[in-house]
C-alpha cells in the first residue's frame, strides 16, 4: 500500500474492521435476497506524512452513486450551523454583491441557500445526481461533477473564480487528495479564501469514534497532515478553528501560496503543537485504536443481547453511515435491533446495507413503543433526544454506543 499523498510505503496499522458494504448503499426491499458487495475496511497511517487513510478497493463512483441518500438539510442544527458560517464569512471577508462563493460538495443546497438569501453570487459543485437535484430545487446553480484541478481551472477560466470556497466534510471523501487540493489553488482569486471543515483525527482517537471509518471516508485528518498536503499543492493554511460538529472538527482557512494575501494566525502553530504534544507524530498514537474499537463493539453487542434476554425491544434512530459501520462490525441483525427510524424520505422503506434492518418512519416508533432507542448518529444526540423526547412517556430510554455504551436517564 502506498500513501495517496506522498507515495511512501511505510504504514502503521490503525484500524481493521474486517469487511463491509459501502455505508451509504442502501438496499431496495426487492433486493433483500440478492448478494451485496463487501469490501475490506482497513485503515492505516503513513509514517512519513501522518495521513491516515483507507486502503482502496473500489472506484469513487461505487460509493457516490446517483442514488446517494445523504441529504444535509435533513438536520436542522446542521442547516443552522451553515447559516452561521455564511454570516461569519460575509462579515470577516467583506463579501457582498460582487463576491462569488463556490461550495465543493454542495449536497442539497443546505449552505448555499443562505448565500442566495444574502444576495451573494454562488455556485455549487456536487457529483451525486440525487442531492444535486435537491439543490437546484432550491434555486442554486450546480455543476454536477467530481472536483479536482482540471475543474478548478475550467471554472476560473469561465470567470467563476472564487472569493470564498467552502468544503464541509468532503476533504476526507476524495481518493486523490493532491488533485483535489490543487483544484482550490486554481479556483481561488489571488485574495480568495478556502475553508475546509472535517472531523479532527485527535478527537476520533480520544473519543473512540471508530464508527466514522467507512469506505467513503478515504482520509482521517489532522492539521499536521493537512498543512503539509496543502503546502505541497499550492495552498497555505493561515488560520484554524475548532467546532463541536461530528464529534469535534477543525475549520481550516487557506489561501493561495503564490499570493499570501492573509496574515498567518498563531492558532495554526498552536494547533500543530497540541497535536505533537498528544503524540500524533509517533506510531504509538495509532496502534492502540483497534483495541478501542473492539471494546466499543463488545459493549454494544453485550447490551443488545442483555436486552433480548430481558424481553426489551430495541430500535434505533438515524440510518447514518456511522451506524452502519457499528452494526456491521458488531454483526448486528434484525433479531437484536428491530428497525431504524429516519426522517429522510429518500431512506424510508429501504434496508440498511449489510444488516438488512428496515428503515421506517417515525410512526413505527410511536406504534411499537420500544423500551430502548439507540441513537446511531451520536453527533446529533441533542437534536434527536429533543425531537423524540416523547419516548419517555412509555418509559423508553435513549442509548449511545460511542465512546462507551450509555443508557441515558
GIRANOR-V857594 format. One record per residue. N is the residue number from 1. RES is the residue in one letter. SS is DSSP state (helix for helix, strand for strand, loop for the rest). OMEGA is omega in radians with two decimals (NA if undefined). D_CENTER is the distance of its C-alpha to the mean C-alpha in Angstrom with 1 decimal. Layout:
N|RES|SS|OMEGA|D_CENTER  N|RES|SS|OMEGA|D_CENTER
//
This chain:
1|X|loop|3.09|23.8  2|X|loop|3.07|23.5  3|X|loop|-3.09|20.9  4|X|loop|3.02|19.2  5|X|loop|-2.97|19.8  6|X|loop|3.10|23.3  7|X|loop|3.13|24.6  8|X|loop|-3.11|25.8  9|X|loop|3.13|26.4  10|X|loop|-3.05|26.5  11|X|strand|3.08|23.5  12|X|strand|3.08|23.0  13|X|strand|3.14|21.8  14|X|strand|-3.06|18.6  15|X|strand|3.07|17.5  16|X|strand|-3.10|19.1  17|X|strand|3.12|17.9  18|X|strand|3.10|20.6  19|X|strand|-3.14|19.8  20|X|strand|2.99|17.4  21|X|loop|3.04|17.0  22|X|loop|-2.95|13.8  23|X|loop|3.12|11.6  24|X|loop|3.13|11.6  25|X|loop|-3.08|15.2  26|X|loop|-2.96|17.0  27|X|strand|3.04|20.8  28|X|loop|3.12|23.6  29|X|helix|3.14|26.4  30|X|helix|-3.13|28.9  31|X|helix|-3.06|26.9  32|X|loop|-3.07|27.0  33|X|loop|3.11|29.7  34|X|loop|-3.12|28.4  35|X|loop|3.02|26.7  36|X|loop|3.01|23.0  37|X|loop|3.06|21.9  38|X|loop|-3.12|20.4  39|X|strand|3.03|19.2  40|X|strand|3.12|19.4  41|X|strand|-3.04|16.2  42|X|strand|-3.10|17.4  43|X|strand|-3.13|15.8  44|X|strand|3.11|18.2  45|X|strand|3.07|18.8  46|X|strand|3.14|21.0  47|X|loop|-3.08|24.0  48|X|loop|-3.05|24.9  49|X|loop|3.10|21.9  50|X|loop|2.97|19.6  51|X|loop|3.08|16.6  52|X|strand|-2.94|14.9  53|X|strand|3.05|14.1  54|X|strand|2.99|14.4  55|X|loop|-3.04|17.7  56|X|loop|3.08|17.8  57|X|loop|-3.10|19.6  58|X|loop|3.11|18.8  59|X|loop|-3.09|18.3  60|X|helix|3.13|15.1  61|X|helix|3.09|17.0  62|X|helix|-3.06|16.9  63|X|helix|-3.12|13.2  64|X|loop|-3.03|13.0  65|X|loop|3.08|16.3  66|X|loop|3.13|18.2  67|X|loop|-3.12|17.5  68|X|loop|-2.92|13.7  69|X|loop|3.09|13.4  70|X|loop|3.14|10.1  71|X|loop|-3.02|11.8  72|X|helix|-3.03|10.4  73|X|helix|3.08|14.0  74|X|helix|-3.12|14.4  75|X|loop|-3.14|13.4  76|X|helix|-3.14|16.4  77|X|helix|3.10|15.2  78|X|helix|3.07|12.1  79|X|helix|3.11|14.8  80|X|helix|3.07|17.1  81|X|helix|3.13|14.8  82|X|helix|3.12|14.7  83|X|helix|3.10|18.4  84|X|helix|3.12|19.0  85|X|helix|-3.11|17.2  86|X|helix|3.13|19.5  87|X|helix|-3.13|22.5  88|X|helix|-3.14|22.0  89|X|helix|3.11|21.6  90|X|helix|-3.13|24.6  91|X|helix|-3.04|26.6  92|X|helix|-3.03|25.7  93|X|loop|3.02|26.2  94|X|loop|3.13|28.8  95|X|loop|-3.12|27.2  96|X|loop|-3.05|29.6  97|X|loop|-3.13|31.0  98|X|loop|-3.12|31.4  99|X|loop|-3.14|27.9  100|X|strand|3.11|25.2  101|X|strand|3.02|21.5  102|X|strand|3.05|19.2  103|X|strand|3.08|15.5  104|X|strand|-2.97|13.7  105|X|loop|-3.05|11.3  106|X|loop|3.11|13.2  107|X|loop|-3.02|12.1  108|X|loop|3.12|14.8  109|X|loop|-3.09|16.2  110|X|loop|-3.09|14.8  111|X|loop|-3.03|15.3  112|X|helix|3.06|18.2  113|X|helix|3.13|20.3  114|X|helix|3.02|20.9  115|X|helix|3.10|22.1  116|X|helix|-3.13|24.4  117|X|helix|-3.14|25.7  118|X|loop|3.08|26.7  119|X|loop|-3.14|28.4  120|X|loop|3.12|26.3  121|X|strand|-3.10|26.2  122|X|strand|3.12|22.8  123|X|strand|3.07|21.3  124|X|strand|3.00|18.0  125|X|strand|-3.05|16.9  126|X|loop|-3.07|15.0  127|X|loop|-3.06|15.7  128|X|loop|-3.02|15.3  129|X|helix|-3.08|18.5  130|X|helix|-3.11|17.5  131|X|helix|3.09|15.3  132|X|helix|3.12|17.6  133|X|helix|3.13|20.5  134|X|helix|3.10|19.1  135|X|helix|3.12|18.7  136|X|helix|3.11|22.2  137|X|helix|3.07|23.5  138|X|loop|3.10|22.6  139|X|loop|-3.10|24.8  140|X|loop|3.10|22.3  141|X|loop|-3.06|23.2  142|X|strand|2.92|20.7  143|X|strand|-3.04|21.1  144|X|loop|-3.06|19.7  145|X|loop|2.97|18.9  146|X|loop|-3.08|16.7  147|X|loop|3.06|16.9  148|X|loop|-3.06|18.9  149|X|helix|-3.09|22.2  150|X|helix|-3.13|24.4  151|X|helix|3.09|22.7  152|X|helix|3.12|22.4  153|X|helix|-3.13|26.1  154|X|helix|3.14|27.0  155|X|helix|3.12|25.6  156|X|helix|3.14|27.4  157|X|helix|3.12|30.6  158|X|loop|3.14|30.5  159|X|loop|-3.10|30.6  160|X|loop|3.07|26.9  161|X|loop|-2.94|26.2  162|X|strand|2.91|23.8  163|X|strand|3.14|24.7  164|X|strand|2.95|21.0  165|X|strand|3.08|17.9  166|X|strand|3.12|14.5  167|X|strand|-3.09|11.3  168|X|strand|3.05|8.3  169|X|loop|3.08|4.8  170|X|loop|-3.11|7.0  171|X|helix|3.12|9.1  172|X|helix|-3.00|7.4  173|X|helix|-3.02|7.8  174|X|loop|3.14|11.5  175|X|loop|3.13|14.4  176|X|loop|-3.01|16.9  177|X|helix|3.12|15.4  178|X|helix|3.12|19.0  179|X|helix|-3.14|19.7  180|X|helix|-3.11|16.6  181|X|helix|3.10|17.5  182|X|helix|3.09|21.1  183|X|helix|3.11|20.3  184|X|helix|3.10|19.7  185|X|helix|3.12|22.9  186|X|helix|-3.03|24.7  187|X|helix|-3.06|23.3  188|X|strand|2.90|23.9  189|X|strand|-3.12|27.3  190|X|strand|3.13|29.2  191|X|strand|-3.05|28.4  192|X|strand|-3.12|24.9  193|X|strand|3.03|21.8  194|X|strand|3.05|18.3  195|X|strand|-3.13|15.4  196|X|strand|3.00|12.0  197|X|strand|3.13|9.4  198|X|strand|3.07|7.1  199|X|strand|-3.07|7.2  200|X|strand|3.13|10.8  201|X|helix|-3.12|12.2  202|X|helix|3.11|15.2  203|X|helix|3.11|13.8  204|X|helix|-3.11|12.1  205|X|helix|-3.10|15.7  206|X|helix|-3.04|17.6  207|X|loop|3.08|16.0  208|X|loop|-3.03|15.8  209|X|loop|-3.09|12.1  210|X|helix|-3.08|12.7  211|X|helix|3.01|10.9  212|X|helix|3.06|7.4  213|X|loop|2.98|9.4  214|X|loop|-2.94|9.7  215|X|loop|-3.13|11.2  216|X|loop|3.06|8.7  217|X|loop|3.14|7.3  218|X|loop|-3.05|10.6  219|X|strand|3.11|10.5  220|X|strand|-2.67|10.0  221|X|strand|2.95|11.4  222|X|loop|3.05|14.3  223|X|helix|3.11|16.5  224|X|helix|-3.14|19.2  225|X|helix|-3.08|17.5  226|X|helix|-3.13|16.1  227|X|helix|3.13|19.5  228|X|helix|-3.14|21.3  229|X|helix|3.13|19.3  230|X|helix|-3.09|19.8  231|X|helix|-3.09|23.4  232|X|loop|-3.14|24.2  233|X|loop|2.95|22.8  234|X|loop|3.11|24.5  235|X|strand|3.06|22.4  236|X|strand|3.07|23.3  237|X|strand|3.12|21.1  238|X|strand|3.06|23.2  239|X|strand|3.10|21.3  240|X|strand|3.09|18.4  241|X|strand|3.01|17.5  242|X|strand|3.03|15.6  243|X|strand|-3.12|13.7  244|X|loop|-2.98|13.2  245|X|helix|3.10|9.8  246|X|helix|3.08|7.3  247|X|helix|-3.13|10.4  248|X|loop|-3.07|11.5  249|X|strand|2.97|10.1  250|X|strand|2.91|12.3  251|X|strand|-3.07|13.4  252|X|strand|3.08|15.4  253|X|strand|-3.11|18.3  254|X|strand|3.11|20.0  255|X|strand|3.06|23.2  256|X|strand|-3.11|25.2  257|X|loop|-3.11|27.1  258|X|loop|-3.14|30.2  259|X|loop|3.12|30.5  260|X|loop|-3.01|29.5  261|X|loop|-3.06|29.7  262|X|loop|3.11|28.2  263|X|loop|3.14|29.2  264|X|loop|-3.12|27.1  265|X|loop|3.03|26.3  266|X|helix|-3.13|27.3  267|X|helix|-3.13|23.8  268|X|helix|3.12|22.7  269|X|helix|3.13|25.4  270|X|helix|-3.13|24.8  271|X|helix|3.10|21.2  272|X|helix|3.14|22.2  273|X|helix|-3.13|25.1  274|X|helix|3.08|23.1  275|X|helix|3.11|20.9  276|X|helix|3.13|24.2  277|X|helix|3.12|25.8  278|X|loop|3.11|23.2  279|X|loop|-3.02|24.1  280|X|loop|3.11|21.1  281|X|loop|-3.12|23.7  282|X|loop|-3.14|25.3  283|X|loop|-3.07|24.8  284|X|helix|3.13|25.3  285|X|helix|-3.00|22.1  286|X|helix|-2.91|20.3  287|X|helix|-3.14|22.9  288|X|loop|-3.01|22.9  289|X|helix|3.12|19.3  290|X|helix|3.13|20.4  291|X|helix|3.08|22.9  292|X|helix|-3.14|20.4  293|X|helix|3.14|18.4  294|X|helix|3.11|21.7  295|X|helix|3.09|22.8  296|X|helix|3.12|20.0  297|X|helix|-3.07|20.7  298|X|helix|3.13|24.4  299|X|helix|-3.14|24.3  300|X|helix|-3.12|22.3  301|X|helix|3.11|24.6  302|X|helix|3.12|27.6  303|X|helix|-3.11|26.7  304|X|helix|3.12|26.5  305|X|helix|3.10|29.7  306|X|helix|3.11|31.5  307|X|helix|3.13|30.5  308|X|helix|3.13|32.0  309|X|helix|-3.13|35.1  310|X|helix|-3.13|35.5  311|X|loop|3.13|35.2  312|X|loop|3.08|32.1  313|X|loop|3.14|29.9  314|X|strand|3.00|26.1  315|X|strand|3.12|23.6  316|X|strand|3.05|19.9  317|X|strand|3.06|17.8  318|X|loop|3.12|14.4  319|X|loop|-3.03|13.9  320|X|loop|3.12|10.2  321|X|helix|-3.14|8.8  322|X|helix|3.08|8.9  323|X|helix|3.11|12.4  324|X|helix|3.06|13.4  325|X|helix|-3.14|12.9  326|X|helix|-3.08|15.0  327|X|helix|-3.10|17.5  328|X|helix|3.08|18.1  329|X|helix|-3.13|18.5  330|X|helix|-3.13|20.8  331|X|loop|-3.08|22.7  332|X|loop|3.07|22.6  333|X|loop|-3.03|24.3  334|X|loop|3.12|25.8  335|X|loop|3.12|28.8  336|X|loop|-3.11|26.8  337|X|loop|-2.91|24.2  338|X|loop|-3.08|26.0  339|X|loop|3.09|23.3  340|X|strand|3.09|19.9  341|X|strand|3.03|20.0  342|X|loop|-3.11|17.6  343|X|loop|3.08|18.5  344|X|loop|-3.13|16.9  345|X|loop|-3.13|20.0  346|X|loop|-3.14|18.3  347|X|loop|-3.09|17.5  348|X|loop|-3.12|20.8  349|X|loop|3.11|23.4  350|X|loop|3.10|21.3  351|X|strand|3.07|20.8  352|X|loop|3.09|17.9  353|X|loop|3.12|17.7  354|X|loop|-3.07|19.8  355|X|loop|-3.13|21.0  356|X|loop|3.06|22.3  357|X|loop|-3.07|22.1  358|X|strand|3.06|22.8  359|X|strand|-2.99|20.5  360|X|strand|3.09|22.9  361|X|loop|-3.11|23.5  362|X|helix|3.13|24.2  363|X|helix|3.12|27.9  364|X|helix|3.12|27.7  365|X|helix|-3.14|26.6  366|X|helix|-3.09|29.6  367|X|helix|-3.02|31.9  368|X|helix|3.04|31.3  369|X|loop|3.11|30.6  370|X|loop|-3.13|28.9  371|X|loop|3.14|29.7  372|X|strand|3.10|26.2  373|X|strand|-3.14|22.8  374|X|strand|3.08|19.8  375|X|strand|-3.10|16.7  376|X|loop|3.04|13.9  377|X|loop|-3.04|11.0  378|X|helix|3.10|12.7  379|X|helix|3.09|10.6  380|X|helix|-3.02|12.6  381|X|helix|-3.08|15.8  382|X|helix|3.14|18.1  383|X|helix|-3.08|17.5  384|X|helix|3.14|17.9  385|X|helix|3.09|21.0  386|X|helix|-3.13|22.6  387|X|helix|-3.05|22.1  388|X|loop|-3.05|23.6  389|X|helix|-3.11|26.1  390|X|helix|3.14|28.9  391|X|helix|3.10|28.2  392|X|helix|3.13|30.3  393|X|helix|3.10|33.3  394|X|helix|3.09|33.7  395|X|loop|3.11|32.8  396|X|loop|3.12|29.2  397|X|strand|3.13|26.9  398|X|strand|-3.11|23.1  399|X|strand|2.93|21.6  400|X|strand|-3.07|18.5  401|X|loop|-3.05|18.2  402|X|loop|0.10|16.0  403|X|loop|3.03|17.3  404|X|loop|-3.10|20.5  405|X|loop|-3.12|22.1  406|X|strand|3.00|23.1  407|X|strand|-3.01|25.1  408|X|loop|-3.11|25.1  409|X|loop|NA|28.5
//
